[in-house]
């Protein structure tokens, strides 16, 4: 390590996590123990050869974390490093082959936190200790929880105007009960507002009508004026939704009247309020089940967009969103196929989804990846038309056509089981680039409709054809290293220049997905979900348990950042949430940027592991 002369420390930024967890006394103790060190450009701050007795926190400038000759991560103001040197070998990488050094990319300054001070604060403040000294996975969970809490806090500030308001339906005070019922029927309303001559406004609900006419036996010709309930519960359109929920709960009512500048502008129903504060997945599920034509399914599919926005805004974990969206998507695909296909086709085929949909990881509407396996010997003359209609309707639902034409409308992906077995044989034994891609896509397939045993038999055939052929698995794993995982983008951000957009799928998500897929295929595993594959590989000893835990966290965080980058767009830009996979580092908050940087560093380590395991550098 190139030594720098410590000087008196200027003010330390205690607003940065996790230092914001410290009490006033603890902050004073840390401030009194801090040193500051200045480093010229290209100075080595920390290397494998020399341990350190302090943790580094960048004050100004940038520091490159280099593994071998490559820049793995760039640390900027507020970032910290050096824990591994304090508590373990700084140079040990995932594959054990690359030394790690921290080098000043420009003239920079760092705060130095002495090890005794750090340990004393960690012992005195367990929450701070867990955040500062925890391993990668725990640190990511802590940061994610903090972000989730902030988003939940933002949700409690949601306004009534963000919810759907039912238009006010007025009837005169002299209108009959029959007139009120007819007005509700024609306008598909569940209540009417009764306007009296003195300006007073009352309300009469469908429940009131039922009780008055059916239970009390009042004639339908009776006027509504004396029967309406006055003293309406009202809130302004800019009031908090939370206040509306409290008001409904307190008075045991299902709706409140909403005003704007004193005038009634609508009614807020309990279900509409909850649709904002929670989610409406069950409603979408019912829409799918009751659909009688593709137009019904199209409306249900469009509702998923708002569901994703709502779940994300309420801080729901991305893994749960993926599970829920996957289930709803598959219901839509299944129902559409059932609406289009005759019973004999349903009984003699298996509709499959592949790619992220097959792995249960699709959050947003990406390219279609689907196919159809037919029972050997079965023939359906109408199949080309049915397949074309299936693909066309999905496009109308918002699922773009697959650029590689991996869709049921392509005869190569709609064929008998024997035809799939022939294709699998060729993909395994004649593994050119297209064959490797097709094999990877099919390996992730999951059944959606029809006879699932057809896919199971095809998968069994695939795994039975695999041999312990090092060359095959080397070629299969190679795409995991196809795309660069950048780090220099953070330096441009720190220098206050616009950072270049990053394709988060290529840089981070795909290397994890395909690297894990290659390890799972090598072990002849049948799981399709990436997290499940990681967990099984750890149980089999094919992945170090710490690396497995870190991969799960990194995969989840990258998926969350990918989703957040899209849903945070203005609604008119991202109404369909059709993802382009681009993340702009200069638009990320501090927490997201820290996570993104750490995740990309882990992806680099995992790629080293994959390269070493499959001998991709030989």
N, C-alpha and C positions, 0 to 999 in steps of 0.2 A: 504494500500500500504506500502510495506517495503521501508523505505527511504534510499537513498544512498547519500553519500557526493558528491555534484557537484564539479568538478575541471575545470581547464582551458581546453577549447576544442581544440583538434588538428584540422587539416584541414578537412573541411567538403566536401563531394563529390558533387559538384555542377553539375556534368555531368549526374546525375541520374534524370530522369523525376519525378516530374514536376519542379524540382529546376533549370533545364537548361533553364527555361523560364524567370528566373530573370535577370535583368540588372546588370551591374557591381556594381552600387551604391546599389542596393537592396541586392546583395550578400554580400557586405561589411556590410550592416546593420544587416543581418541575422547572419553573422559570429561573429559580436560583441555582439549579444544577446544570443548566444548558450552557453549551459552548457553541461557537459558530466557527466553521472552517472555510477558508477560501481556496479554490483550486483553479489553476490555469487550464486552458484548453488542452485536451489529450492526457491530462493527468489521470493516473489509475487511483481511484478512491478506495477500491476494495478488490481483492483478488483471492483466488483459491489458496495461494501460498501463505497468506498472512491472516490470522484471525483478527477480530476487532473486539474492542471493549465498549462499543457504543452503537446505537442505532442511528441511521442517517434519516433526516427529513429535509428534502430539498427546499431551500429558501428562494433561490432565483437561479435561472439557467436551466440546462437540461443535462441529464446523466444517462448514458447508454448502458444497458445491461447486455453484454456480449457473451455469446456461447460459441466457443471456437472463434471463427472469423466472422460470424454473422451477428447482426444486431437483433436481439430477441425482443427487448422491451425498451421503451424510452420513458424515463421518469422525469416529471416536471414539478413545478412548485406545489408543495403540499403532499407530494408522494414520499413514501418512506421505504427504506430497504436496509438490509444488513442483518435481519433476524436469523437467517440461516447460518450466517457466519458466527453469530452469538451462540447458537444452539445446535449447530450441526455443520457438515461439510458444505461450504459455499459452492464448490465446483461440481457437486454430484448432480448429474442430470438424469432424466428418466432412463436413458440407455446407458448411463455411466461413462459416456465417452467424451463429453465436452466440458472443458473448464469454463468457469463463469467469471467474468470481470466486469467491474463497474467503472466506466471511463467518462470523464467530463467531455461532453460534446462541444462545449464552449466554456468560457470562464463562468464559474458557478460558485454558489455558496450553499452550505448545508448546515443545519442545526445538528448537533451531536448530543444524543441523550445517553448518559452513562448507564451501563448495565445495572449497577446497584440501584440507581434511581428508578429505572424502568421496572425492576423486579419488586421494589418496595411499593410502588404505585399499584402494580398488578395484584399484589397480596392484599393491599388495603382496599382496593376497589375491584371486586371480582368481575363486574361487568366490563370494565376497562381492560382487565387482564385477559378475559376471554376474547375480546375484540382485537387486542394488540398482539397477543401471543398464540392465539388459536391457529390451527392448521388452515390450509387453503379452503377446504370445504366449509368449515365452521365460519371462517371469515366471510365467505360469500353468502352464507345463510344469514349472518348478522346484517350485512349490508342490504340484502334483499328484504329482510324484515323491516329495516329502517325505512326503505323506500315504500314498502307496502303500507306502513303506518302513516307515512306522509300522504299517500294517496287516499287512505281512508279518511284522514283529517280533511282533505279537500272535498271528499264526497259529502261530509256532513255540512258543507257550505253550499251544496247544490240548491238551486232556486226552483220555485214552482214552475216558472216559465220553461224549465227544461223537460217537464212532463207533458203528456198529452192532456189537453183540456176538451171536455165534451162541450159542444156549442150550447148556449142556453136556449131552452125551448119554453116560450112564454104562452100562457093561456089567460083569458080574461077571468076575472073573479066570478062572472056569471056563467061560465062554461060548465057543462054537465060532466058528471063522472064518465059518461060514455065519450064525450068530446075529448076529455083528457086521455082516455085509453086509446082512442083513435089517433090522436096526435103522437102518442108514444109509439104506436105501431108503425105509422107512416114514416117517422123519423128515426126509427130503431133506437129510441131513447128509453132509459129506465126511470125517468122522472120528468116532471114539468114544473116550471116556476109559475106561481099564480100572482098576477099583478093586480092589486086593488086600486080603487079610485083614489084613495088617500096617499098613494105612492108606496104603501107597504108591500113587500114581496114575501110570499110564502112558498113552500115546496110541497109537492105531492109525489110520492114515489110509487113504483109498481107494487111494492109491498103494501103500501097504504091502501091502494085500490083493492088489492086482494082481500085485505082485512075488512075494509068497509063494505064491499059488495058481497063477498062470499061468506065471511064469518058473521058480520053484523046485519046482513040482509038489507042494506040501504038500496033504494031504487037507483038505477043508473042515470035517471033524469035529474037527480039531486045536484045542485050547484056545488062547485069545488071550493068556493070562497070560504065558507065557514069550516070546511073540513081540512084545509091546508094548515101546515105548521109554520108559524111565523117566528121571528127572532132568529134569522138564519145565522149559521156559523160561517163567517167570511174571513178570508185572508187576501192580502194583496199579492199580485202576480210576482212581485219581487221578494216575497217572504221565503223563508227557508222551507224546504220540503220536510225537514225534521220537525218544524213547528206544526205542519199539517198532520204529520203522523201522530204527534202528541195530542193534537186537538181531536182527531178521530178516535184515538184510544180513550181519551178522557170522557167523551160524550157518547161512546159506543155507536158511532155513525159510520157510514161507508162512503160519504162524500162531503165535500165542503164547497161553498160557493167562492169563486175567485173574482176579485175586482181589480180594476186598473184605473187609477185616477177617479175612484169612487163609483165607476160604472161596472156592472156585472159583465164579465167577458167569457165565463165558462164555469164548468163544474169539474173539480178534480176528484176522480174516483179512487177508492182504496187500491184497486188492482193496478191502476195506472201509476199511482205513487210507488207501489211495490215493484213495478216493472223497472223503475229507475233505481230504486234502492237495492234491488236484488237482481234476479234474472227471470226470464220467461221461457226457459227451455221446455218446461212441461207444456206450455201453450203451443210451441212450435211442434213438439212431438204429437200433440193431438191433431194439429193441422195436417200433418203428414198422414197419420193413420186414417183420417176422415176424407182425405183427398179422393176425388172422383175423376179428375183429369189432370194432365200436366200443368195446366194453369194454376191449379191449387198448390201444386208442389213448387212452382216457381215463386209464389208468394211466400211460402214457408221458407224456401231457400234464401230469399232476400232478407227475411227476418233474422237469419243467423248473423248477419253483419252487425245489427244493433245489439244482438246478444253478446257478441265478442267485445264490442265497445263497453257494454255495461259491466260484464264480468271483469274486464281489465281495469276499468275505473274503480271498481270496488276492491281491488287488490287481490283478486282470486289468483292462485298460483297457476302458472302457465301449463303445468302438467294436467291440472284439473280441466282447464279450458280445452286442451287438446283432446282429452278423453271425451268430454261432452260434445264438442264439435264433431269429432270422429263418429260418435254414435248417431248424431243427428244427420250427418252427411250420408252415412250408410243406410239409414232408414229412408232417406230421400231416394238414393240410388235403387234400393230394393223395391220401394213402392213404384217408382217409375218403370222398372223392368216388369213388375207384376201387372201394371196397367197396359203395357205394350205387348207382352209375350203371352201366347196362348198357354193353357195348362200343360199341354204335352211338352212344350219347350222348357217350361219351368222345371218339370220333373226330370228332364234329360240333359240338363246343363248346369253349370256353376258360373255365376257372374263373379268376377274377381276384381279387386282394386289393388294397385301396386304403388311403388314409390312411397312418399310420405303418408299417403292415405292408407296404404297397406300396413305401414309401421305404426299407425295410430298417432302420427305426429303432425298432421296437417292442421294448421291454425287458420290459414287464410286460403282463399280459392286460388289454387295454382293449376298448372296444366293437368289435363286429364291423363291418367294412367290406368286403363282398365282393359279387361279382356273377358273372353267367354270360352269355357272348356265344355265341349259337347261329349256326350256319351258315344262311344264307338258304335257305328252302325245307325245312329239316329240321323234323320234328315228332316229339315224344315224348309220347304220352298220359300216361305216368306222371310227367312232369316236376314237376307241382305237389307230389305226394307226396314225391318224391326231394328237392326243394328244401327242403320243410318239415322232413324228417328231417335234412338236412344242418345246418340252423340249430339244430334242437333238440339234436342231439348236441354241437355246439360250445358251446352254453349249458351242457350237462352237463360239458363239459371245463373250464369256467371262463371262457369268453369271453362276456361279457354281450351281450344283444341291443343293436343300434344304436338309440339314441333316434330317429334320423332314418329308421329302417327301411331303411337301405342294406344289404340282405342278399339273398341268392339267393332267399329265401322271398317277397320282394316282386317281383311281375311287372315293375315298372318297372326292376328291375335284373337281370332274367332275360329277355332278348329277343333277337331276331335282330340280326345285324350292321347290317342296314338300319335297324332301329329305333334302335340306338345312334347311327348317323349322323344320323338325324332329330333325336334329342335333342341331339347335339353342335351341330348347326346352330342350334337354338333357343337353346342356352346361350350361343353366341357372339353371335348377332344379336339376341336378346331378353334381354339380361343383367340380369334382376332379381336380388334377393338370393339366392333359392333356386337360380337358374341359376348364379350365380357360385360358390356353395358346391359344387354338383354338378360343375361344370367343374374346380374345384381338386382335388376328391377323385378324379375320373377321371384327371386329368393325372398323378397319382401311381401309377396302377394298374400292377401287375406280374402276369404269368401264373404260374399255379401248376400247373394240370393241363389236359390236353386239347391242342388245337391252338393254339399260341401265335401263329400267323400271323393269327388273327382279331383279337387285341388289336393287333398291329402295324398291321394295315390300318385299324383304328379310330383309332389314334394318328396315323397318317399323314394321315387325313382331317381330324382336329382341327387339326393344324399347317397344313394347306393352306387351311383356312378363315380362319385368322388374317390380319388386315390391319394395316397401320400406322395403326391407329385410336387416337389418343391418348385419346379418351374411354373406349374399352373398357378399355384397360390401366389408366387412372386408377381406374375403378370396380373392376377386378379386384384392384388393389393395396391399395385402401382398408382392407380388414379388418386389414392389418398394424398399423394404428394404432388398432384398436378397443378395445384394453385398455390400462389404465394400467400403466406400469412404475414402481413406487413406489421411494422412497428413504428416506422419513421413518421407515420401520419400524426402521431401525438406531438412530435417535435414541432411540426408546423403549427399545430394548435397552440402550443405554449408560446410560440413566437408571435402569436396574435395574427397569423395569416390564416386564410380560409383553408381548412383541412380538406383534402380530397376524399370524396365519398368512398366507402369501402363496401364491397360485396360480402356481407357477413356470412352468406351461405358458403361461398367459395373459400373465404379466409378462415372460417372457424367451424361452421356446422358440418359441412360436407366431410372434411378430414376426420372428424369424430365419427360420423355416421358410417363412412365407408371403411375406415380403419377397424372399427368395432365389427362391422359386417364381415370383413375378411377374416378376422380372428374367430368369429362365430362359425363361418362356413368351414374353416379349417377343422373345427371341433365337431362338425356335422350336427350343429344345433338347429332346432326347428323354430326357435323364438324369432319374432319379426321386429318387435319394438326395441329401439336402441338401448334404453335404460334397462330393460329386462335382459338384453344380451350382455350388457356390462356386468350386471349382478351375477349372472350365471358364469361368465368368464372368471369373475373373482372367486366364486365358489370352487371352480375347477382348477384354480391356481394359474390360469392363463394370463391373468392380470393381477398385478400387485393391488392389495385391497385399498391402500391409500390412493393410488393412481385411479382406481375404479371410482372411489368416492368423489375425487376431484373432477373426474370426467363427467359424472352425473350432474354435479353442481354447475360445471362450465357449460354443459349442453343445455341445461335448464336456463341459465342466465343468458346465453347467446340467443336462445329461442325467445326469451322475454324481451330482450333489446330489439330483436328483429320485429316482433309484434308491436312493441311500443313505438318504434320508428314510423310504423304505418298508421296506427290508430291516433297518433298525436298530430297527424296532418289535419288541416282544416277539412271539415266534413265534405265540402264540395269536391275537394281533390281526391279524397280517399273513400268516397261513398261505398264503393264495392270492396275496398280493402284488398284490391288485386296487388299483390306484393311484387316489388322489383328487387328486393333483397339489399337495397342500398341503405347504408347507415352513414350519416354525416357526423363525424366526431365532434365538430364544432357546435353541434346542436345538443350534444349529450350533457346532462348535468354531471356534477362531480362524482356522485355515487355510481352512475352508469359508466362514466369514463374509467373510474378505478376498476370496476368489474370487467369492462371490456378489455382493458389492458392486461389484467391478470389472466383472463380467459385465453387471450391470444398467446400469452406466454406459455400457458399450459398446453395449448394446441401444438405449439412448436415442439415442446418436449414429447408429446404423444407421437408426433410425426417422426421424431428421432427414434422412438421406441419401435414404431411400425417399420421404419427403414432398416433398423438393426435386426428385428425379428424375421422379416421376410427377405433379408439380404438384398435390399433394393439399391444399395450403394456398391455392390460388387460387380 
